[in-house]
Amino acid sequence: MGTPEFAVPSLEALAGATELVGVVSQPDKPQGRGLAPAPSPVARDAIARRVPLIRPATLRDTETLRVIAGWRPDLIVVAAYGKILPRAVLELPALAAINVHASLLPRHRGASPIAASILAGDATTGVTIMAMTEAMDAGDILLQRAVEIGSEETTATLTKRLAALGASALAEALDRLRGAGLVAVAQDPALVSYASRLSKEDGRVRWSEPATTIERKVRAFNPWPSAFTALGGRAVKILRARLAPDAPETERRGHGALVAAPGAEPQTPAATGFEPGTVVAVGEQVRVATGTGAIDLLSLQMEGRKPLPARAFATGARLTVGARFDD
């Protein structure tokens, strides 16, 4: 049971390790310019494998339960399916219902654990194979594997790594189930944190926030919902950014030159006295003052336009020192 690209490697691992009797995915959703209904990545994989597939709107109707029960599953494996399984489904498999979750539980239970780990500034994350219960991500831990989070990691890159790690962990868990078994470890309630489902508004940049927070947002919300701001009433996506160095910046010439704000003393960006959201330097990057420190914007996309490197964006938008991005 799964839906997005993250779940495909787990489906492949399951298909390679046992007899796959059926796949459950979310209903087709409108995609592309024509908004024609299209199957999810997991559904596409199941179709290609010619495996029985259902895409129910709910798991609580009699027909859906009848179909899954008819498959007589020994094991149900869930990976980013997108719905909480009711008790009637959890009780169907002869062995268990297990979940491939993209965090080291009990940290970051919920719908967006990968983005949450980047937003929190976690040094490590990983995957958890857990026994499922009716409560969200609250079941016993069966197996965990950890990875470091890179300093430039985005949700897009980390999702790809964790998808592969999840498939590997699932294959290991299946091997252990056939052998000595898996030891179930209860989650520590004192360590629980939650990662709520993301909305478009979560990507809005608040320039009064610290530069560190904004830089994490840019990475955590790539590819969706994207960190965004506004310039002259038009939405602007921030695709890449990095923290501005703490060392004083003086005016430099030549390739990559930063033009210091008129009359500004050589000092750290945080000490320039500019209001948050103010452009304090323009060059190969667009440097913007924040609530604490400054951030260098490296790649941006104006509403209705293509993504551009910072210098090209600044030229096209006629962006100069003293201009203001809006919250």
Secondary structure, 3 states (H helix, E strand, C coil): CECCHHHHHHHHHHHHHCCCCCEECCCCEEECCCCEEECCHHHHHHHHHCCCEECCCCCCCHHHHHHHHHCCCCEEEEECCCCCCCHHHHCCCCCEEEEEECCCCCCCEECCHHHHHHHCCCCEEEEEEEECCCCCCCCCEEEEEEEECCCCCCHHHHHHHHHHHHHHHHHHHHHHHHCCCCCCECCCHHHCCEECCCCHHHHECCCCCEHHHHHHHHHHCCCCCCEEEEECCEEEEEEEEEECCCCCCCCCCCCCCCCCCCCCCCCCHHHCCCCCCEEEEECCCEEEECCECEEEEEEEEECCCCCEEHHHHHHHCCCCCCCECEC
